[in-house]
């Protein structure tokens, strides 16, 4: 059975975490959630070390409460010029719709935290209260160095096998990312079969199979969802899509409008945008991707270089349907409001469900 007490260990009032969400979460969002007693978070997987440091310090300037900093630990991209050129050729008609051409070549736009000494040094120097890892883990030496500084460590698992790896490495909590979750799947090896376990099915497997506290994530939108996760053995629940449309979001207006208009069954899992499987609001890009059959997609994040260029071209032409509009299966239940108000509403709903 899992241990208990991760909420108390971190120093939170409530077992509710805001998901990190690179490109969406902001220091203002993280601070507002933390000030309301939950765990706010920054998604720094796409940020250069200097930018990441600035965001951590900006959050600290807004709150004295704990917050989470998330890093990406993916395998560095394997470039394949032939695959990349073929992918650009497929995308060319989409670029032509916006009177532009695709890039001549693609690059690895993000460096994995695992092979970024500058990012590792920055994180050790800043030592935020909580650090979480996605797509795997960095070296054990770094894990131990962070814990020696008092940092609470979490990491994502999409299966019991991954959870056991995380537990063996000594992380303080495992985030159970169900198939319903928005954004990138946290699978360690994207080439391996994905069990596609739903949030509560995965939660049950991890709670039974691990001694480490488990945080439920994926498709959770209300305090009643949080209460159900806790009842099933989670130490806390992590919500992302519930906060995408909040006042402090970095999501652009097109993304927010698409979220507000989301219908049931309104998301799609696709690797076409970034090179790794990720759940996105159904839009023009996901519809195009579904028509591409078995086309080979460049490695993450090389493919993302093309995706971002296409989105920029579309936005310049007034089209918002080609963005990385990440969202979970609960998108239709989105409720825009201030992030602190969202946390307080979730608490009220959770308590009502537990009464």
C-alpha positions as CSV (number, residue, x, y, z in Angstrom):
1,X,0.0,0.0,0.0
2,X,1.1,3.6,-0.7
3,X,2.3,5.9,2.0
4,X,0.3,9.0,3.0
5,X,1.0,12.6,3.8
6,X,2.5,14.2,0.7
7,X,0.2,17.2,1.1
8,X,1.4,17.7,4.7
9,X,5.0,17.1,3.8
10,X,4.9,19.8,1.1
11,X,3.1,22.1,3.4
12,X,-0.2,22.5,1.7
13,X,-3.7,23.1,3.0
14,X,-5.4,21.0,0.3
15,X,-4.6,17.9,-1.7
16,X,-5.1,19.7,-5.0
17,X,-2.3,20.3,-7.5
18,X,-2.3,22.6,-10.5
19,X,-0.6,20.7,-13.4
20,X,2.6,22.4,-14.7
21,X,1.5,22.9,-18.3
22,X,4.4,24.4,-20.2
23,X,3.3,27.3,-22.3
24,X,0.1,27.8,-20.2
25,X,1.0,28.2,-16.6
26,X,2.5,31.4,-15.4
27,X,4.1,32.7,-12.1
28,X,0.8,34.5,-11.4
29,X,-1.2,31.3,-11.9
30,X,1.2,29.2,-9.8
31,X,1.3,31.8,-7.0
32,X,-2.5,32.2,-6.9
33,X,-3.1,28.5,-6.5
34,X,-0.4,28.2,-3.9
35,X,-1.7,31.2,-2.0
36,X,-5.2,29.5,-1.9
37,X,-3.6,26.5,-0.3
38,X,-3.0,24.1,-3.2
39,X,0.2,23.4,-5.1
40,X,0.8,25.9,-8.0
41,X,3.2,24.8,-10.7
42,X,5.4,26.1,-13.5
43,X,6.0,24.1,-16.7
44,X,9.6,24.8,-17.6
45,X,10.3,22.0,-20.0
46,X,10.4,24.4,-22.9
47,X,12.3,27.2,-21.1
48,X,16.0,28.0,-21.4
49,X,17.8,28.1,-18.0
50,X,17.8,31.9,-17.8
51,X,14.1,32.1,-18.5
52,X,13.3,29.2,-16.1
53,X,15.3,31.0,-13.3
54,X,13.4,34.2,-14.0
55,X,10.0,32.4,-13.7
56,X,11.0,30.7,-10.5
57,X,12.1,34.0,-9.0
58,X,9.0,35.7,-10.2
59,X,6.8,33.1,-8.5
60,X,8.8,33.4,-5.3
61,X,8.2,37.2,-5.4
62,X,4.4,36.5,-5.4
63,X,4.1,33.8,-2.8
64,X,5.9,32.3,0.2
65,X,3.9,29.1,-0.2
66,X,5.4,25.9,-1.9
67,X,5.1,25.5,-5.7
68,X,6.2,22.9,-8.2
69,X,8.7,23.3,-11.1
70,X,8.4,20.7,-13.9
71,X,11.2,19.6,-16.2
72,X,11.2,17.3,-19.3
73,X,13.5,14.3,-19.2
74,X,12.9,12.9,-22.7
75,X,15.5,11.1,-24.7
76,X,17.4,13.6,-26.9
77,X,16.1,13.7,-30.4
78,X,17.5,11.5,-33.1
79,X,17.7,13.7,-36.2
80,X,16.8,12.1,-39.6
81,X,17.0,14.6,-42.4
82,X,15.1,12.3,-44.8
83,X,12.2,11.9,-42.4
84,X,12.2,15.6,-41.6
85,X,12.2,16.6,-45.3
86,X,9.4,14.2,-46.1
87,X,7.4,15.6,-43.2
88,X,7.9,19.2,-44.4
89,X,6.8,18.2,-47.8
90,X,3.5,16.8,-46.3
91,X,3.0,20.1,-44.4
92,X,3.8,22.3,-47.4
93,X,0.1,22.4,-48.6
94,X,-0.9,23.7,-45.2
95,X,1.7,26.4,-45.2
96,X,0.6,27.3,-48.7
97,X,-2.9,28.0,-47.4
98,X,-1.3,30.9,-45.5
99,X,0.8,32.1,-48.4
100,X,4.1,30.9,-46.9
101,X,6.5,28.0,-47.2
102,X,7.6,25.5,-44.5
103,X,11.1,25.9,-42.9
104,X,13.9,24.6,-45.1
105,X,15.1,22.4,-42.2
106,X,14.1,21.5,-38.6
107,X,16.0,21.7,-35.4
108,X,15.8,20.3,-31.9
109,X,14.1,23.3,-30.2
110,X,14.2,22.0,-26.6
111,X,17.2,20.4,-24.8
112,X,16.3,17.5,-22.5
113,X,16.9,18.4,-18.9
114,X,18.9,15.1,-18.6
115,X,21.6,16.5,-20.9
116,X,21.5,20.2,-20.0
117,X,24.2,20.9,-17.4
118,X,23.2,24.6,-17.3
119,X,19.6,23.8,-16.4
120,X,20.7,21.3,-13.8
121,X,23.0,23.8,-12.2
122,X,20.2,26.4,-12.2
123,X,17.8,24.1,-10.6
124,X,20.2,23.1,-7.8
125,X,20.9,26.8,-7.2
126,X,17.3,27.8,-7.0
127,X,16.1,24.6,-5.2
128,X,12.4,25.3,-5.5
129,X,10.2,23.6,-2.9
130,X,8.9,20.9,-5.3
131,X,10.4,19.6,-8.6
132,X,8.6,17.2,-10.9
133,X,9.9,15.3,-13.9
134,X,8.1,14.2,-17.1
135,X,9.1,11.5,-19.6
136,X,11.4,9.8,-17.2
137,X,14.1,10.9,-14.7
138,X,17.6,12.5,-14.7
139,X,20.6,10.7,-13.2
140,X,20.3,9.4,-9.6
141,X,23.1,11.8,-8.5
142,X,21.0,14.8,-9.4
143,X,17.9,13.3,-7.7
144,X,19.9,12.8,-4.5
145,X,21.5,16.3,-4.7
146,X,18.0,17.9,-5.0
147,X,16.7,15.9,-2.1
148,X,19.7,16.9,0.0
149,X,18.6,20.5,-0.5
150,X,15.1,19.6,0.9
151,X,13.4,19.5,-2.5
152,X,10.4,17.3,-2.7
153,X,10.5,15.2,-6.0
154,X,7.7,13.9,-8.1
155,X,7.6,12.2,-11.5
156,X,5.0,11.0,-14.0
157,X,4.1,7.3,-14.5
158,X,1.7,6.0,-17.1
159,X,2.0,2.3,-16.0
160,X,2.9,0.3,-12.9
161,X,6.3,-0.6,-14.5
162,X,7.2,3.1,-14.8
163,X,5.9,3.7,-11.3
164,X,8.2,1.0,-9.9
165,X,11.2,2.6,-11.7
166,X,10.3,5.9,-10.1
167,X,9.9,4.4,-6.7
168,X,13.3,2.6,-7.0
169,X,14.9,5.9,-7.7
170,X,13.5,7.4,-4.5
171,X,11.0,10.0,-5.7
172,X,8.7,11.3,-3.0
173,X,5.5,11.0,-5.0
174,X,4.4,9.4,-8.3
175,X,2.0,11.3,-10.6
176,X,-0.4,8.7,-12.2
177,X,-1.1,10.2,-15.6
178,X,-4.2,8.6,-17.1
179,X,-5.0,8.3,-20.7
180,X,-7.6,11.1,-20.3
181,X,-4.9,13.7,-19.5
182,X,-4.3,16.7,-21.7
183,X,-0.8,17.5,-23.1
184,X,2.0,15.1,-23.6
185,X,1.9,11.5,-22.5
186,X,4.6,11.0,-19.9
187,X,5.7,7.6,-21.3
188,X,9.4,6.9,-20.8
189,X,9.8,5.2,-24.2
190,X,7.4,6.6,-26.9
191,X,8.4,3.7,-29.2
192,X,7.1,1.1,-26.7
193,X,3.5,0.0,-26.4
194,X,1.3,2.3,-24.4
195,X,-1.1,0.6,-22.0
196,X,-3.4,3.6,-22.3
197,X,-4.7,3.1,-18.8
198,X,-7.5,5.4,-17.6
199,X,-6.8,7.6,-14.6
200,X,-8.7,5.5,-12.0
201,X,-7.5,2.2,-13.4
202,X,-3.9,3.4,-13.3
203,X,-4.4,4.9,-9.8
204,X,-5.6,1.6,-8.5
205,X,-2.6,-0.2,-9.9
206,X,-0.1,2.2,-8.5
207,X,-1.8,2.5,-5.1
208,X,-1.7,-1.3,-4.8
209,X,1.7,-1.7,-6.3
210,X,3.7,1.1,-4.7
211,X,4.6,2.3,-1.2
212,X,5.2,5.8,-2.6
213,X,2.3,8.3,-2.4
214,X,0.4,8.6,-5.7
215,X,-1.1,11.7,-7.2
216,X,-4.0,11.2,-9.6
217,X,-4.0,13.1,-12.9
218,X,-6.0,13.0,-16.1
219,X,-9.6,14.1,-16.9
220,X,-10.2,15.6,-13.4
221,X,-12.2,18.8,-13.5
222,X,-14.2,19.3,-10.3
223,X,-13.8,18.9,-6.6
224,X,-16.1,15.8,-6.8
225,X,-13.5,14.3,-9.2
226,X,-10.8,15.1,-6.6
227,X,-12.9,13.5,-3.8
228,X,-13.3,10.3,-5.9
229,X,-9.5,10.1,-6.5
230,X,-8.8,10.5,-2.8
231,X,-11.4,7.9,-2.0
232,X,-9.6,5.5,-4.3
233,X,-6.3,6.0,-2.5
234,X,-4.7,9.0,-4.1
235,X,-2.7,11.3,-1.8
236,X,-3.7,14.3,-4.0
237,X,-5.2,15.1,-7.3
238,X,-3.6,17.1,-10.1
239,X,-5.7,19.2,-12.5
240,X,-4.5,20.9,-15.7
241,X,-7.3,21.6,-18.1
242,X,-9.4,23.1,-15.3
243,X,-6.9,25.9,-15.1
244,X,-6.1,26.5,-18.8
245,X,-8.9,29.1,-19.2
246,X,-8.2,30.8,-15.9
247,X,-7.5,34.5,-15.8
248,X,-3.7,34.1,-15.3
249,X,-3.2,31.7,-18.2
250,X,-0.6,32.2,-21.0
251,X,-2.9,30.4,-23.4
252,X,-3.7,32.7,-26.4
253,X,-7.2,33.9,-27.2
254,X,-7.7,31.3,-29.9
255,X,-6.8,28.5,-27.5
256,X,-9.2,29.9,-24.9
257,X,-12.0,30.3,-27.4
258,X,-11.5,26.7,-28.5
259,X,-11.5,25.4,-24.9
260,X,-14.7,27.4,-24.2
261,X,-16.4,25.8,-27.2
262,X,-15.2,22.3,-26.5
263,X,-17.8,19.6,-26.7
264,X,-17.8,16.1,-25.3
265,X,-15.4,13.9,-27.2
266,X,-13.7,17.1,-28.2
267,X,-10.0,16.0,-27.9
268,X,-7.7,13.9,-29.9
269,X,-4.4,12.1,-29.1
270,X,-1.8,13.0,-31.7
271,X,2.0,12.9,-32.3
272,X,1.8,15.1,-35.4
273,X,2.1,18.4,-33.6
274,X,5.3,17.8,-31.6
275,X,6.6,14.3,-32.4
276,X,5.3,12.7,-29.2
277,X,1.7,11.6,-28.4
278,X,-0.2,14.4,-26.7
279,X,-3.9,15.1,-26.2
280,X,-5.2,18.2,-27.9
281,X,-8.5,19.9,-28.5
282,X,-9.9,18.7,-31.8
283,X,-8.8,21.4,-34.4
284,X,-7.7,21.8,-38.0
285,X,-4.2,20.3,-37.2
286,X,-5.6,17.2,-35.5
287,X,-8.1,16.7,-38.3
288,X,-5.3,16.9,-40.9
289,X,-3.1,14.5,-38.8
290,X,-5.9,11.9,-38.8
291,X,-5.7,11.8,-42.6
292,X,-2.0,11.1,-42.7
293,X,-2.1,7.4,-42.2
294,X,1.3,5.8,-41.2
295,X,3.4,8.8,-42.2
296,X,6.7,8.8,-40.2
297,X,6.9,11.8,-37.9
298,X,10.2,13.4,-36.9
299,X,11.4,12.9,-33.3
300,X,10.2,15.1,-30.5
301,X,10.9,18.0,-30.3
302,X,12.1,18.3,-33.9
303,X,8.6,17.9,-35.2
304,X,7.5,20.6,-32.9
305,X,9.7,23.1,-34.8
306,X,7.5,22.5,-37.8
307,X,4.3,22.6,-35.7
308,X,5.2,25.9,-34.2
309,X,6.1,27.4,-37.6
310,X,2.8,26.3,-39.0
311,X,0.9,27.7,-36.1
312,X,2.7,31.0,-36.4
313,X,1.8,31.2,-40.1
314,X,-1.8,30.4,-39.4
315,X,-2.1,32.9,-36.6
316,X,-0.7,35.6,-38.9
317,X,-3.6,34.8,-41.3
318,X,-6.1,35.0,-38.4
319,X,-6.5,31.2,-38.1
320,X,-6.3,29.6,-34.6
321,X,-6.8,26.0,-35.5
322,X,-3.2,24.9,-35.8
323,X,-2.0,25.5,-32.3
324,X,-0.9,23.0,-29.6
325,X,-4.2,23.4,-27.8
326,X,-3.5,20.8,-25.2
327,X,-6.5,19.7,-23.1
328,X,-7.8,16.6,-21.3
329,X,-11.1,14.7,-22.0
330,X,-12.9,16.9,-19.4
331,X,-12.4,20.0,-21.6
332,X,-16.2,20.5,-22.1
333,X,-16.4,21.1,-18.3
334,X,-14.0,24.0,-18.3
335,X,-15.0,27.0,-16.1
336,X,-13.0,30.1,-16.7
337,X,-12.3,32.2,-13.5
338,X,-9.3,33.4,-11.5
339,X,-6.9,30.6,-10.5
340,X,-7.3,31.3,-6.8
341,X,-11.1,31.2,-7.1
342,X,-10.8,27.9,-9.0
343,X,-8.8,26.4,-6.2
344,X,-11.3,27.6,-3.6
345,X,-14.3,26.2,-5.7
346,X,-12.5,22.9,-6.0
347,X,-12.1,22.7,-2.3
348,X,-15.8,23.5,-1.7
349,X,-16.9,20.9,-4.2
350,X,-14.5,18.3,-2.7
351,X,-15.7,18.9,0.8
352,X,-19.4,18.7,-0.3
353,X,-18.6,15.4,-2.0
354,X,-16.9,14.0,1.1
355,X,-19.7,15.1,3.5
